Amino acid sequence: MKINNVIPDEYLVSKGHSYFVLTLLFLLMVFDFIDRQILAAILPFIKADWGLSDTQLGMLISSVNIAIAVLAMPAAVVVDRWSRTKSIGIMAILWSIATAACGLANNFIQMFLARLLIGIGEAGYVPGGNAMLSTVFPHRMRATVIGIFNSAAMIGSVLGVVLGGFIASHWGWRAAFGVVAAPGILLAILMFFVKDYKTVKVRVQSEDGKSAREMKWHEFFSVAFKSPLLWTIFIGNGAQLFFVSTLGNWMPSYLNRLYSMSVAQAGIRTGLILIVAAVGMAFSGYLVDKAMKRYLGSRLYGPLLYALFTSLSFVAAFMLPTGNFQMSLIFIGAFFMLGVVGPTQSAAQDVVQPGLRATVQGAIGLASNLFGMALGPVITGALSDQFELKSALLIVSFAPLIGAASFYIGASYYKNALDKNEVVN
C-alpha cells in the first residue's frame, strides 16, 4: 500500500495483542542490554583482577558487537524467511546462557569468547523485533513504536550498570552475571506463544517482466545494499552509535577516575544519564510521527538535528573541567544522542516490503555494530591508553557530525522515494 494514497490505519490482529507483543519485546530488549551492559559497570574490578589495559577492556566491550555485525544479516534473513517468534525465542535463550558463562570466565580469552556468544544470540533480535512491530502496528505509529521498543535498550543499559555496580560491590563481579541471566530465559519461553505473522514471499521479476520467481536466499544479502537511501542510514547510524556506545561503556570508568566516585556511585550516575537518553529516544519517535502528518519528508531531518545537538553538547562538555557545568552538558547531550534511532529505522522500514523488513534491519545492525558500536569502545580505549580518558571522549564526540551530514543527504533520497510513490506500508 502506498503512503501517498490511502494508508491502512489498523492493527494486524488486534490492538490488545499488538501491545502484548510490544511489551514482551520491550522486556526482552531490556534484558538483552542488561546482559550486554553489565560489563561496563564492573570494568574497574576486572581491570584490577586481571591487570588488563584499556584497549583490552574495550575489546571485551566490543566483542558482542563484533559477533552481531558478522551474523546480523544471516540471522535477519532467517527471521524473514522462517519465523520471527521462534527465532527471537531461541536467540534470547542463547544470549542468556552465554551471560551466565561470563561469570565463570577465568581470563581475558574466556571472557572474550563468552561475550562473543552473547552477540551471536543477539544478532537477529532487533531485526526480528522491528519487523514484528512494523507489521502488527499501523503505519502512522511506526516511528513511535520502534522508538519505544529501542528505548528499552537504554532502560536495560541503566539497569545493567546500576545492578552490576551494586551486585559486584556486595557479592563480587561474577555473581552479577548469574543474577541477570535467568529472567531472559523465562521471557524467551513466552515468545514461543506469540502469534507470528505469515511469512511474506519475496518475488523477483524476470528481465522481460512477463514472469516472476521467489527470491533466493543468497539474494537477500545484496538487496539492502542497492539503495542510496539505506546507505545514508547505515553511515549515519553507525557514526552516531560509534559515540553512543563509547559513552555508555566508558562513562562509569570516567566517573570513577575523574570524579572519584565508587563503582556503585558511578553506575547510578551513568544510569541516570542513560535514562535521559531513553526518554529522548522515545520522544523523538513521537515528534517525527507527528511531523510526518504535515511533512512526509521529516523522517531524516529530525535525526539530523539530534546528531548535531549531540556533538555540540558533548564537545563542549569534554572541553570543560570536571564539575557541575560539565555534568549538565552531558545530561543535555544524552537527551539527543539516541533520538536518531526510531526515525531512521522507521524510514528504512518504510521503503521495503514486509518480506524484507528484518533483512534490511539486519543490514542496519551490521553497519551500526561493525563500524559503530564495535569500533567506538576499542578506539576510545586505545586513545585513552595513548592520552587519557577525557581527551579520548572529546575526540570521539565529533563522530555524530558525520551522522548529521549523512542524514542530510538521506533526506533528499527519502523525499524522492515519496515523490515516486515508493514508500509502502
N, C-alpha and C positions, 0 to 999 in steps of 0.2 A: 504493500500500500504506500503510495507516495505522500510525502508530507505536504507537498504543495496542493494536494487535493484534500480529501476528507481523511482525517486521522482517526483511527478507531480509538474510542475513549472507553475502554472496557478492560476487565481483568480476564486472564486466560481461563481460569477455573472459577474462582470466587474471591471476593475481597478478603474474607477470613483466612482462606488457605494461602493466599499470596502473602499476607502479613505473618503467617506462621513460618513460611519459607524464609522471609526476610529475618525473622527473629532467630531461627535456627542457624542460618548462615552467618548472621551477625555474631552470635555466641561462639561459633566455630572460629571465626576470624579473630575474636578476642583471644582465644586460647592458642591459635596459630602464632600470634605475636607475643603472647606471654612466653611461650616456649622458645621463640626466636630471640626475644629481647632480654630475657632474664640474665643472659651472659654479661650484658653491658654493666649491670649493677655490681657484679662480683669480679670484674676485671682486676681491681686492686688486690683481692685475695689470691687470684690465680697468678698474677704477676709476682707477688711475694713468695708464694709456694714453689713455683716452678722457675722463677728467675727469667721470665720472658721479656723480650724487647717490645716496644710499642708497635713495631712492624709485625711481629708475631701475633700480638693481641688483635691487630687489625685483620690479620689473615683468619683468625678464629671467627671474628665477626662476619667476615665476607664469605666464608665457606658456604654458608646457607644460600647466599645469593648466587654464588657460582653454580651450585647444583641446580637452582631454579632456572638460571639463564640457559643452561645446557639442555634441560628437559622441558622447558616451558612449552615450546612448540609441539614436540611429540605428545606430551600429555594433553595439550589442548585439542589436538586432532582426535585423540581417543575420546575425550569428553564430547566433542561434536558428533562423532560417528557411532559411539557406543551408548553411554548412559551418563547423564550428569550426576544423578543421585548416587549411583554405585561408585563412580569414580571418586567423588568427594568423600564418601564414607571410607573407602579403602585408604585413600591418601591421609585422612585425618588419623586413622589408627596407626599408620606407619610413622608419621611425624611425632606422635605422642610416645610411642615405644622408643624412638630414637632419642627423644628428650630425656627419658629416664636413663638411657645408656650413657648420656653425658656425665651423669653423676658417678658413674663407675670408672671414668677415664683416669689414667694414672700419669699421662704425659701429653705433650703437645700433639703428637701424631694421633693418638687415640681420640682426643677431644676433636681434632680436625675431622676425622673420619665420621664420628658420631654426628657432628654438625652437618656434614655433607648429607647424611641420611635424613636429617630434618628437612633439608632443602629438597631432596628427592620426593619426600612425602608432600611437600607444599607446592610443588611445581605447577600442578594443574588446578589448584583450589580456587584461586582468584578468577582465572578464566571461566571455570565452571560456575562459580557463584554469579559473576556478572552476566553470563549467558542466561542463567535461570531467571535472574531478576529482570533482565531486559525483555524476557518473553512473558512472564506471568503478570507484570505490571503494565499499565497503559503507557504509551509513548510520552504523554505530557508529564509524567512523573519520573522519567528515566534518570536525569541528572541528579534529582533529589534522592531517589532510592539508591543509586550507585554511590552517591556521596555519603549517605548514611551507612551503607554497607562498608565502605572503605574507611570510614571514621572509626570503625571497630578496631582497625589496626593500631590507632593511637591509644584507644582505651586499653587494648592488650599490652601495648608498649608501656603505658603508665603502670599497669598492674605488674608487669614484668620487672621493671626497675624498682618499684616500691617493695613488692614481695621478695624479690631477690635480695635486696639490701637488708630487709628485716630478717628473713629466714637465715641468711648467711651469717649475720651478726650474732644470732642467738644459737643456731644449731649447726653452723658450718655450711660452706657453699655447696657441698654435694647434696645435702638434704633439699636444697631449693629446687633442683631438677626433678626429684621424685615427687614432690608435693604438687607441682603444676602439671605433671604428665597425665594423671588419671582422669580428670574431667573431660579431656579431649576425646578419650576412648568412648566414654558414655554418650557424648553428643554425636560422635560418629555413628554409633549404632542407630540413633534416632533418624539419621539421614536416610537410612535404607527404607524407611516407612513413608518418605515424602513422595508425592505423586510427581513423576517426571513428565516433561512434555515430549511429544513424539519426535523422534529424530528426523530432521529435515534432510532429504536427499538433495545434494547439490548437483545440478546438471550442467553440462558444457555443450554449447552449440558447435556443430560441425562448421567447417570453413564456408560451405555453401549455404549454411543456415537452414537446411532442409531437415536435419535430424539433430538429436541430442543424446548424449550418453551421461551416465553418472560419473562425477568427478572421481578420479583415482586417489588413493591415499597419498601418494607422493606429491600430487599436485597441490594439496593443501599447504605444503610448506613454502610454496612460492607465491601463492595468490596474495598474501598480505603485504608482500614487498613490492608490488607493482604500482601501488597508489602513492603519488606525491604527498597527498594529504596525510596518509598514515605515517609516512617518513617524518613529516614535521612533528607529529605527535610522539613518535619514537624518540627523536632527538630532544624535543622539549621536555618530555617526562624524564628521560634519562639524566639530563642536566640538572633538573630540579631535585630529583631523588638522590643524585650524587651528593648534594648538600644535605638533604633531609636525613639520609642515613648516617652521614658523618656526625651531624649534630645530635641525633637521637642516641648514638652509641658512645660518643666521646664526651658528652656533657657531664655524666656522672664523674668521670675522671677529671674533667676540667674543674668542676666544683670542689672535688676532693683536694686537688693540688693547689689551685689558686685562691679558693675561698676557705680552705682548711676545714671543710665540712667532713663529718664522718661519712662512711659509706651509706649508712641508713639515711642520714640527712640529705646527702647528695641525691639519693634515689627518690626521696619525696619531692625535692625541688625539681628534679628532672620530670617527675610525674606530673607536676603542676604545669610545666611548660608544654608537655605533650597533650594535656587536657585542653589547653588553649588551642593547640594545633587541631585537635579533633573537632572542636566547636567551629573553628574556621573552615575546616573541610566540609562539614555538613551544611554550613551556612552558604558557602559558595555555590554548591549544587542547587540550593533553593533559589538563590539570586539569579543564576543562569536560566533555570527553568522559567522563572517569572519574566526575565528579559526576552526569552525565546518567543513569548506571546506577542511581543511588539516588534522585535527584530530578530529574524531567524538566524542571522549570522553571528550572534553573540556567543556561541559555544566556545570560541577560542579567544575572543577579546578579553573575557574575564580572566582566564589563566595568564594571559599576557601581563595584565596589571598586577596580579598576585605574585608573579615571578619577579617583577620589578620591585615591588614593595618588600619582598623577601630579601633581595640582595641589598637594597638601600639600608634596611633596618639592621642587618647583621654586620655589614661592613662598618657602619657607624659604631655598632656596639663593640666590636673587637678592636677598634682603633682607640677606644676609651680605656682608662684604668678600671680595675675591678671596683665595683660599688653599686649603689642603688640605681644610678642612671644607666649603667651598662645593663643591669638586670632588667630594667624596664624596657629597654630597646629589644632585648632578647625575647621578652614576652610578646611585644608588638610584632616582631618578625615571625614568631611562632604561629600567630593567628593566620598569617598569609601563606606560610610555607607549604601547606598541603592543599590549599584551595584549588590547585590545578587538576587534582586527580579526578573528581567526579565529572566536571565538564569535558575534559579531554577524552576520558574513557567513554562517556556517553556519545561524544562526537564520532568516535570510532565505531561504536555500535550502530549509529545512525546510518552509516554508509555501506553496511554489509547486510546480506540476507541472513535470516535466523540460523541457517545451517553452517554459517562461517563465524558466528559470534565468538565462540570460545577460541577458535583458531586465531582470530585477529587479536583477541585479548592475550593469547599466549605470545604472540609476536611483540606486543607491548611489554609483556613481562620479561621477555628475553632482553629487549633493549634496556628496559628500566633496571634490571638486575645486573646484567653483564657490564654495561657502560655507566651505570649509575650507582646502585646500592652496593655492588661488589667492589667497585673501584674506590668509592669515597672513603670508607674507613681505612683501607690499606694505604692509600696515598696520604691521607692525613696522618696516619701513624708514622710513615716514613718521613714526612715533613716535620713531625714532632721530634723524631729522633735527630734530625738534622738541625733544626732550630729549637723551637719549644712549642707547646700545645696551643697557646694563644695565637702565635703567628701562623700556625698551620690552619687554625679555624678562620683567621682573617683571609688567608689566601683562597680557601675553598668557598668563601662567601660570595665570590664573584661568579661562581658557576651558574646561578639562576639567570644571569643576564643572557647566557646562551639560550636558555629555555625561552626567555621572553622574545628574543629575535626569531626563534623557530615558530612560536605560536603566532607571531605577526604574519609570517609567510603563510602558515597553515590557514589563517582566517580567510585569505583570498581563495584558497583551494576549496574550503568548505562552502563559501558563498557560490562558487562555480558549480559545485555539486547540487546546491539548492536550485540554482537557475536552470540546470539541466534536468531537474526533477529526478535526481539520482538518490535522494535520501529516502530510505524505506523504514517501515515500522518494524 
